[in-house]
Amino acid sequence: MLSRLLLSLAGPALALLFVLGLGGCALLPGRGPVRRIVDAASDAELTVPQLVGELATADVVFLGEVHDSAPAHALQLEVTRALAEERGGVVLSLEMFERDVQADLDAYLAGALDEEAFLDVARPWKDYADAYRPAVEEARARGWPVVAACLPRDLAMRIAAEGLEAVAGDEYLPRSVTAEPGPYRDRFEEAMGEHDGFEEGQLDRWFASQCAKDDAMAEAIADAVARRGEGGPPVVHWCGRFHSDFGLGTVSRLRARRPDLEIAVVTTVRRRSTLDPLEGEDRERAAHAFLVRR
């Protein structure tokens, strides 16, 4: 597991960055199409229109990604665009922008701020130009609202260092944060690798930081659903797949806030060959998967 290697070579801090969504994987030669969409239960291949037909009634669609896959990002945009055509628009929600830049994002979308000024204040991810700018520009051209959904990173890192109590009352902290034992905590610990060398309470604080991000995104999505009104366009949330796989993370926190919503989840699975069927846990991550080549 990559996180185990990070932990052994560079210590816990770098491993935390990996789990929080800032790590990447090397690209290796593969075979088969660069990308495919499949039904996770049956391995049946789907076209974008067929997938959209299955997602079309959802209130919220999670498109869980691996952050450094260009084919996955292209599929995310194609599916988002097709959903907008099917439903008369979408609300695009992004992990890749943080809650405290929402006003700047709105100003850019409205044409009140030029792109250079926007990027100066918005702290875009390093691969923004290739991976996420096309979706933001599509939203700008088509009038889709865009939600800056994630917890500001300085708050996330402060929670990881000092605990939730250190940021109590911050305006960008979600109204509630849940960081309890259970399957998500188990998967977080597995992703972090061996725990040797952790200070007392350190893993608890890092898990609280992860959960604060999940609750922040769930709250942002729930608020966006409330703003759109009954029968409005779906919210399409782009996030690292750890936040949405297995119905955990942000998905579980959104369900707790809005159990009435129909939620659909798509994951991304990276394989040496996209022709091979899904195996083991990869079948359980979500109902549908983008298969992309290593």
C-alpha positions in Angstrom: 0.0 0.0 0.0 1.3 3.4 -1.0 0.5 5.0 2.4 2.6 2.4 4.2 5.6 3.3 2.0 5.0 7.0 2.6 4.9 6.4 6.3 8.1 4.4 6.4 10.0 6.8 4.2 8.8 10.2 5.2 6.9 9.9 8.5 3.3 10.4 9.4 2.9 13.9 8.1 3.3 12.9 4.4 1.0 10.0 4.9 -1.7 12.3 6.2 -1.4 14.5 3.0 -1.9 11.3 1.0 -5.1 10.4 2.8 -6.4 13.9 2.7 -6.2 13.8 -1.0 -2.9 15.4 -2.0 -0.9 12.2 -2.9 -0.6 10.5 -6.3 0.3 7.3 -8.0 2.8 6.6 -10.7 1.4 5.8 -14.2 2.4 2.4 -15.6 1.9 0.8 -19.0 -1.5 -1.0 -19.3 -3.8 -2.7 -21.8 -7.4 -2.2 -22.9 -9.2 1.2 -23.3 -7.8 4.1 -21.3 -11.2 4.4 -19.7 -14.5 2.5 -19.3 -17.7 2.9 -17.3 -19.1 -0.3 -15.7 -21.9 -1.4 -13.5 -20.0 -2.6 -10.4 -22.3 -5.6 -9.7 -22.4 -7.0 -13.2 -19.3 -5.6 -15.0 -21.6 -4.5 -17.8 -20.1 -1.7 -19.7 -22.2 1.5 -19.9 -22.0 4.5 -22.2 -22.2 8.0 -20.7 -25.9 8.3 -21.7 -26.7 5.0 -20.1 -25.0 5.9 -16.9 -26.8 9.3 -16.8 -30.0 7.4 -17.3 -29.3 5.5 -14.1 -28.3 8.7 -12.2 -30.9 11.0 -13.6 -33.4 10.9 -10.7 -30.7 11.5 -8.0 -30.7 14.6 -5.9 -26.9 14.3 -5.3 -24.4 12.5 -7.4 -20.9 11.8 -6.0 -18.1 11.4 -8.6 -15.3 9.9 -6.6 -11.9 10.3 -8.3 -8.3 9.4 -8.1 -6.8 12.9 -8.2 -4.1 12.4 -10.9 -6.1 10.6 -13.6 -6.8 12.6 -16.7 -9.2 10.0 -18.1 -11.2 10.0 -14.9 -11.4 13.8 -14.9 -12.6 13.7 -18.6 -15.3 11.3 -17.6 -16.4 13.4 -14.6 -16.8 16.4 -17.0 -18.7 14.3 -19.6 -21.1 12.9 -17.0 -21.6 16.3 -15.4 -22.3 17.9 -18.7 -24.7 15.1 -19.7 -26.6 15.3 -16.4 -27.0 19.0 -16.9 -28.4 18.4 -20.4 -30.8 15.7 -19.0 -31.9 17.8 -16.0 -31.7 21.3 -17.3 -28.6 22.2 -15.3 -26.5 21.1 -12.3 -25.0 22.5 -9.2 -21.3 21.7 -9.3 -19.8 21.0 -5.8 -16.0 20.7 -5.5 -13.7 19.4 -2.8 -11.0 21.3 -4.7 -12.1 24.7 -3.4 -12.5 25.7 0.2 -15.4 27.3 1.9 -13.7 30.6 2.6 -13.2 31.4 -1.1 -16.9 31.0 -2.0 -17.4 34.7 -2.5 -14.4 34.9 -4.8 -15.6 31.9 -6.8 -19.0 33.5 -7.2 -17.5 36.8 -8.3 -15.4 34.9 -10.9 -18.4 33.0 -12.2 -20.4 36.3 -12.5 -17.6 38.0 -14.4 -16.8 40.4 -11.6 -13.3 39.0 -11.1 -10.9 38.0 -13.8 -9.2 34.7 -13.8 -5.8 35.8 -12.7 -7.2 37.7 -9.7 -9.4 34.7 -8.8 -6.6 32.2 -8.9 -4.5 34.5 -6.8 -6.9 34.2 -3.9 -8.6 30.9 -4.5 -5.6 28.6 -3.6 -6.3 26.2 -6.6 -4.8 22.7 -6.5 -1.6 22.4 -8.4 -3.3 20.5 -11.2 -6.2 22.9 -11.5 -5.5 24.0 -15.0 -5.8 20.5 -16.5 -8.0 18.7 -14.0 -10.6 21.1 -12.8 -10.5 24.4 -14.8 -12.5 22.8 -17.7 -15.4 22.1 -15.3 -15.3 25.6 -13.7 -15.2 27.2 -17.2 -18.1 25.0 -18.3 -20.0 26.2 -15.3 -19.1 29.8 -16.0 -20.3 29.5 -19.6 -23.5 27.7 -18.7 -24.5 29.5 -15.5 -24.1 26.5 -13.2 -23.6 27.4 -9.5 -20.3 26.1 -8.1 -19.9 25.3 -4.5 -16.5 25.7 -2.8 -17.2 22.8 -0.4 -14.1 21.8 1.5 -12.9 22.8 4.9 -10.1 25.4 4.6 -6.8 23.6 4.8 -5.4 25.7 7.6 -8.3 24.6 9.8 -7.8 21.0 8.8 -4.1 21.1 9.6 -4.8 22.9 12.9 -7.3 20.2 13.9 -4.7 17.5 13.0 -2.1 19.3 15.2 -4.3 20.5 18.1 -7.7 18.9 18.0 -11.2 20.1 17.2 -11.4 22.2 20.3 -8.6 24.5 18.9 -10.9 25.7 16.1 -14.2 25.8 18.0 -16.4 28.6 16.8 -14.6 29.2 13.5 -17.1 30.4 10.9 -16.0 27.9 8.4 -16.1 24.9 10.7 -19.2 22.7 10.0 -22.0 23.1 12.5 -21.4 19.5 13.6 -18.5 17.1 13.2 -18.8 13.3 13.7 -15.5 11.4 14.3 -16.7 8.1 15.8 -15.3 4.6 15.7 -16.6 2.4 13.0 -15.9 1.2 9.4 -14.7 4.7 8.3 -12.3 4.9 11.1 -11.1 1.4 10.4 -10.5 2.3 6.7 -8.7 5.5 7.7 -6.3 3.6 10.0 -5.7 1.1 7.2 -4.9 3.8 4.7 -2.5 5.5 7.2 -0.6 2.3 7.5 1.3 1.1 10.6 0.9 3.3 13.7 4.4 2.9 15.1 5.8 6.3 15.9 2.5 8.1 16.4 2.3 10.3 19.5 -0.6 9.7 21.9 -3.8 11.1 20.5 -2.2 11.9 17.1 -4.2 9.5 15.1 -7.4 10.7 16.8 -6.7 14.3 15.8 -5.9 13.3 12.2 -9.1 11.4 11.9 -11.0 14.3 13.4 -9.4 16.5 10.7 -10.5 14.1 8.0 -14.0 13.9 9.4 -14.2 17.7 9.6 -13.6 17.8 5.9 -16.3 15.3 5.3 -18.8 17.2 7.5 -17.9 20.5 5.8 -18.6 19.0 2.4 -21.8 17.3 3.5 -23.0 20.6 5.0 -22.1 22.5 1.9 -24.0 20.0 -0.3 -27.0 20.0 2.0 -27.1 23.8 2.0 -26.9 23.7 -1.8 -29.8 21.3 -2.1 -31.9 23.6 0.2 -31.0 26.6 -2.0 -32.0 24.9 -5.2 -35.5 24.1 -4.0 -37.8 21.2 -4.6 -37.3 19.6 -8.1 -34.2 21.7 -8.8 -31.1 20.4 -10.6 -28.9 17.8 -9.0 -25.8 18.6 -7.0 -22.8 16.9 -8.6 -20.0 16.6 -6.1 -16.4 15.9 -7.2 -14.2 14.5 -4.5 -11.4 12.1 -3.8 -12.9 8.6 -3.7 -12.0 8.0 -0.1 -14.6 10.6 0.8 -17.4 8.7 -1.0 -16.5 5.0 -1.4 -18.6 2.4 0.4 -21.2 5.1 1.3 -18.9 6.4 4.0 -17.2 9.7 4.6 -19.1 12.6 3.1 -21.9 10.4 1.8 -22.8 9.1 5.3 -22.7 12.6 6.7 -25.0 13.9 4.0 -27.4 11.0 4.7 -27.4 11.9 8.4 -28.3 15.5 7.5 -30.8 14.7 4.7 -32.1 11.1 4.9 -34.7 12.1 2.4 -32.3 12.6 -0.5 -31.7 10.2 -3.3 -27.9 9.9 -3.5 -25.9 8.1 -6.2 -22.2 7.3 -6.0 -19.7 6.6 -8.8 -16.1 5.6 -7.9 -12.9 5.5 -9.9 -10.8 2.3 -10.0 -7.4 2.3 -11.5 -6.3 -1.0 -13.2 -3.4 -2.2 -15.3 -6.0 -3.5 -17.6 -9.5 -2.0 -17.9 -10.7 -5.2 -19.5 -10.5 -7.3 -16.3 -13.6 -7.6 -14.2 -13.8 -5.8 -10.9 -12.8 -7.9 -7.9 -13.2 -8.0 -4.2 -13.8 -4.6 -2.5 -13.8 -2.8 -5.8 -17.3 -4.2 -6.4 -18.5 -2.7 -3.2 -17.1 0.9 -3.5 -20.1 2.2 -5.4 -22.9 1.1 -7.8 -20.9 2.3 -10.8 -17.2 2.7 -11.5 -15.0 4.6 -13.9 -12.2 2.1 -14.8 -9.1 3.9 -15.8 -5.7 2.5 -16.9 -2.6 2.9 -14.7 
